[in-house]
């Protein structure tokens, strides 16, 4: 009897390159949040470095739990966990308002506990996600990620040489290598086309003097990850309330991401499975508060990589978790991965993130578009998802506590799609499909 591809264990010669691809795709995002918040709380270089190491350590632990599973935790799909950007706005506001880092960690832990309590409620939401809703949400996940990929491809947000012909040339080379491998290679090589494209782009960028090894030279070979390094967390109502709202947004986004992953690997996500995944988001956040980092969620960037490579093994992605955990203890290796220029990541991102939208479009093909109601649901859901990307100031008159909600196109799409489907299709939630068909 042949097991499902998700559960198959790959030979190490195949699993390691696949795992490294997942690490490289999410690494830039994983270290960005500690760098931003370390600066906001006026930390020294050694403290910021510790934040990065702690973040990678927690990413690794949470990814292993999510992929392998234990007790009531872990969705057992090829999912990579990472620190969430949804909390950056509220955490920066805390820094401006005079709160300290121990206030932040108290709020992070409280948000994780809140997530554990409400995860079963979100598990019941699967019945509100028929194909017209799921397809719309997954399409917007891809479009949102493409925005990130395009910025990477230009050179990164705020880069002085953004859009420079040299950047565009490197992106084109990365894309060309990926396309050629997918057209002419088969088997193992086609599964690591993204890694090979990034490797060629990295070597080209290094030859052009775009790669700096300064951080690698200064980084330590080994570092301990000590819990509660900055002191005992302090629990204040305002910060806790703010991050509990962020946790709700994270769970909504993760719900869409888990459904997308289940669709890609052909193992539909039901209610109990969704709850296991969401509990792991919450558990990762609690670990984040204890080990000096922030809120955690499942990284949607890696959904595109699964679709791009066709490798569905959760054990291979668990290997990525092992690498992340190791990089947390070995800053030198983490600094080497961090030296990859964003233009190289951008070339790979255009392929991978577009695959997520392609999955959403594939799901929408199942929808009866002869029904005007379904067309309206898709149209208005996509429109809502575009607002934060096209006009981020659109909701600027609303109170600041609403920013995690209004600044997330994925969350806005989910809310609009679920609400309109219930209203226009007069759907009894109990009769809606529990799994993707």
Beta strands, then each sheet from edge to edge (+ up, - down):
strand 1: 81-83
strand 2: 296-298
sheet 1: 1+ 2-
end
